[in-house]
Every structure is written in structure tokens, then in C-alpha cells.
Amino acid sequence: MIDLLGYGAFFLSTALIFGLVTLGLNLQWGLTGLFNVGIAGFVAIGAYSSAILTTPDTADRIGGFGWPILAGWGAAALITAAAAAFTGYATLRLKSDYLAITTFGVAVVVQLVALNAQGLTGGPFGVAFIPRPFAGVQDQSVLFNFANVAVIAAVTLAVYLALERLSRSPWGRVLRALREDERAAIALGKSAQSYRIQAFAVGGAVMGLAGAVQAHFIGFIAPENYLPTLTFQVWAMLMVGGSGSNRGALLGAIVVWAIWVGSGSFTAAIVPADLQARAASLQIVAIGVMLCLILLWRPQGFFGSGRRTK
């Protein structure tokens, strides 16, 4: 029973971290209509930024700054926001498919840098010894997992409340106006380029914060953690929960992560060990089937507004 409780806390921690990433995507797509498929890249920027700033001194890699964990999280959010703003300034004049291709290219570049810039990111070996909250009780797995889920839940709640307030503010109403009718918003004197860059930067900051939280929760990161599969997972979470709804973003993250983990456990139980690597693709199939079924039942997702987005 104790092990089950510990695993439940671990599962919820991971789901809430995905929920943070999905909240950032909901701001970009659900509120503003910005088609970002470079999610994995922005999460990676946040994770590596915080890891480099907080890890102890290492002979073969830049580090040893010894920043506190919270300072690392704040810096990760700011660095990712700056990277997202730069990306937005360079790409947001593009529309739909072209924007998607460009943001995907950004994610590929980030992943390649993480893989090859060994003096900065540790290369394929990644970054280890990332300080973890409540490291003093790591030997007590249940207490450690519950302490971490409490911290992650507090961060997620704070971000959720901030985004809810932003979405109801005049700033959020301008973003919705740009999504629904860009010409009308511009006719009222609003700068579409400026507001889109701001939305892209804030959404990127949330993704970077999620990456930093995940890095310190696990204690180790590597380039293989930030493959395009991560982007697919987060988009599925938002579509299931409901584009345009912060509640939907969180619920979708929990539901999709539960299906992802459940399908992995089911596959491991029924597939012979020598076929496990090939059978792992069944997880993506399971998410795809689930996404189709939910969208047939509720095209707008669990909490979606049902309005068309551009």
C-alpha cells in the first residue's frame, strides 16, 4: 500500500509537470492561435538552463554556479522567455504551416546543440547531480515523492491562477481578439506582432519553467528526454482537455499521461521481452486512438469552448 501511494505521488508529479507545459501551449495556441510544434526545444532550454546554474562544479562542463533551486527555476523561465521572444520576432510573420515548420526547426536545433555542445550540456551523457528538493529524505521514497508533489502542485497552481488572471485581463482579451478576427483587432489600434511575441514569450517561459522543475525532480537530463515525442504528447493533452481552457490543459495532461503509462504497462505485460522495443510504438497508437475517440465524442475536448481557432 505504501509503495502504491509513493507511485501515485510520482505519477501525479510527472502529470503536473506535463500540465505546466500544456498550460504554456494553451496560452500560445488556445488563446492566441500560434501553432508551436517546437515545444520540446523550449522545455529543453529551461531544463538545461536551470541544471547548468545549480549543479556543482564539473571538470568537463560549464557549471559550478551553485545557485539555489528556486533561483534556477526563475532564471530558466526568463532565459526561455527570451529565446521564445527571439523566435517569435523572427517567425511570427509566418502563418500556420510555415510557423509550425519553423518552430519544429528550432526544436531540432536545440536538440542538436544539447547533443553536441558537450562543454555546455554534457553532450549525449547529459547533466547529472542536479540538486533535488528535499534531497535529505530521498531514502524515504514515500515522503520524498509526497514532498515533491506538494511543491510541483504549488508551482502548477500558481501558474494556473496567473494564466487565468491574464486570460481575463485586457491583455488576454486582445489575444482572443487577434485569434478570432485579426483585422478587427488591428483596426482598433492593437499591434498583432507585439502581442503575439508577448504571448509566445510568456508561453515559452511556462514551458521552460516546466523543464526546470522536471530536471530537478528527476535529478538527471539528457538530449533523448526532448525528442519530438514530447511535443506530440503535449499537443494530445491540450486537444483532449480542450483548447482554450486552462482547466482542460491540466485535466488533459493527467488523462493522457495515465493512458500513456497504462498502455506502456499493458504492453510490457503481454509482449515478450525480445519484442519490447518494437511494441513501444503501441503507446503512440493508443494515444492516437484515444484522441480520435474523444474528438468524435467531444470535438472541442473536455473543457474546450467549441469555437474555431485559426
Secondary structure, 3 states (H helix, E strand, C coil): CHHHHHHHHHHHHHHHHHHHHHHHHHHHHHHCCCCCCCHHHHHHHHHHHHHHHHCCCECCECCCCCCCHHHHHHHHHHHHHHHHHHHHHHHCCCCHHHHHHHHHHHHHHHHHHHHHCHHHHCHHHCECCCCCCCHHHCCCHHHHHHHHHHHHHHHHHHHHHHHHHHHHCHHHHHHHHHHHCHHHHHHCCCCHHHHHHHHHHHHHHHHHHHHHHHHHHHCCECHHHHCHHHHHHHHHHHHHHCCCCHHHHHHHHHHHHHHHHHHHHHHHHHCCHHHHHHHCCHHHHHHHHHHHHHHHHCCCCCCCCCCCCC
